[in-house]
Amino acid sequence: MTPSDVLRSNANGLHSASASAAQEPSGLFTFSQQVDSWVVRTAKPVSYEIRVTDDVLDPSRTDLLEAGSSGGRPGTRARRFVVVDANVDLLHGDRIRAYFDHSGVDHRLCVVPAEESVKSFETAARIVQEIDDFGIARRQEPVVVIGGGVLMDIVGLVSSLYRRGTPFVRVPTTLIGLVDAGVGAKTGINFNGHKNRLGTYFPADLTLLDRCFLNTLDRRHISNGLAEILKIALIKDEGLFRLLERHGGLLLEEKFQGLSSTGELAGSETLRRAIHGMLEELQPNLWEAQLERVVDYGHTFSPTVEMRALPELLHGEAVCVDMALTTVLAQRRGMVSEADRDRVLTTMRALELPTWNDLLTGEILATALQDTVRHRDGQQRLPLPVGIGGAAFVNDVTARELADAVADLRSLQGREVGR
């Protein structure tokens, strides 16, 4: 087929395509004079905002109402369907209701007990049913979700499916939500014993980051979020690692509330670097066309370990176990020095994160790696740290190598490394 065989349709009818296929212009292309083959090429611009907002439920703030509208009809009240984590409702439900009442917004709260064990079709279907019962305008009345990463993933999936796409607004209430689940485009539910086996790419129109919510988290959930911050530090930001190494204990103690001047400076800088670093990696590859992603560090073995350990391990804890193992693996390959390996493990412990789990067996790791290879299109594409703040991808990790790394990691438990 020659270029003259390719015809392009526009407002004036069919004509020869002037741009080369390599440039991938938008348009409708036909491949013969008989018009019996078509290629549709189009693009959808993606733009979403993540905004730091102090005290988002202050009645004087309008951030939470900016996405969407009342349709511009005189005398029409704005309406919002709000999905709230059950624990968040216990702690903040009165303020959430008072906020929408103060703003004159007709609203319904759908309260959902959100944890990994209920990250399922059933939970998603219940939310869809309640949306239908309330009724929302398809584009003007975005769904609002206030909760942690699990609930944001579920509501994101629901929003992507409901009427083939309904805008939504995220208000993460956990640290892992602020720095990880609340800044990307992924949605998902667990299925058939696998973590996030079903999902879509559907970013929220607006995400509002309010660290005031962290004040009501228990210490373990602060630690859980610190694992995802540590991930960014280890694979791309040595300065962020030094912040965690030096001030991680204080951030854990103060829950990022800035109770001291040191805590305020360290907390603000830590959150900014973690979020910016994550977005730097996501933005050019939002749909994961490239499967070599440094933000997959800690996510090779952890999905399988986490699902098998439920409810023992939180997500960030499972990720940290994975990072501990792969840090040792990288050290054995000469990619990380023993001194840096020990700094990493010591920092993990200072952040009150686990560096070991009894599920690190040959059988489970082999199963996890096999599933990850399928997910990464037939190759391991396993990110490993290079020193602290760098990363490289490998495709040749063996079962013997994993067993040796597990043995080394086990031997490092129960003693202060590097002392």
Summary of the structure (lengths in Angstrom):
residues: 419
radius of gyration: 23.8
end to end distance: 69.9
largest distance: 77.8
contacts: 1369
relative contact order: 0.09
helix: 48%
strand: 16%
